[in-house]
Amino acid sequence: MDTAAASDDDDDDDDDVCVADINMPVVGVHAAQQSSKMALEGQYTPSRLNAFMYQRLVARNSYVVTIVHC
């Protein structure tokens, strides 16, 4: 049995746990701070890419629970 393949399977489970523990307000503040710091340093394209990356991260890990009353 290949140990590298076995460890890759374990990493997928760890990623799911880590994503479940994301604190979205902290992620939002961190994204704003990082992007603004890059922009102030003149790194406009990396700043925008960073902001878009965090936007996708938040969108992937956010959901709205809709309750339907019958």
N, C-alpha and C positions, 0 to 999 in steps of 0.2 A: 504494500500500500504506500502510495506517495504521501509523505508528510506535508508537502507544500499544498497539495490539493485539499487535504483534510483541514489545514489551517485556513484556507480560503473560505471554506464553508462556515467555519466558526466566525470569521470576520463579518459575514453577512448578518448573522444574528446580533452581533455587537452593534453594528450600524443601526439596526432597527431600534435597539434599546436607546442608543444615543440620540437618535432623532426624536424619540418619544419624550426625552427629557429636556428638549430645547425650551428655554425661557424666552418667548417671543419679544417681550418688552426690552430685555437686555440685548437681544440680537438687533433690534431696531436702533437702539442707541449706539451700539458698536458700529453698525453699518454707516450711520450718519457721521460719526466721528472719524471713521477711517476715510470715507469718501471726501469729507470736507478737508481733512489734513492733506490728502493727495492733491486736491484742487488748489489749495493754498500754496503748495509746493510747485504748482505749474504742471502737474501730471494729470491733465484733463481727461485723456482717453482712459487711462487706468482707473481714474476716479469714477467715470461713468460705468465702466465694465464692472467694477466692484459693486456699485449701487444696483445694477441689473442682476448681478449674481445673487445678492442678498434678497432682492425682490422675488426672484424665482424660488429661493430657499423658503421664504416665508409663505409663498403661494402653495408650494408643495406640501407644507406641513401645517397648513391651516384648513379648517373645515368649519362649516356652519351646520349645525344640527337643526333640521326643520321638523317641527312637531305638527302633525296633521291631525286635527280633531274631526272625527266622523260623526 
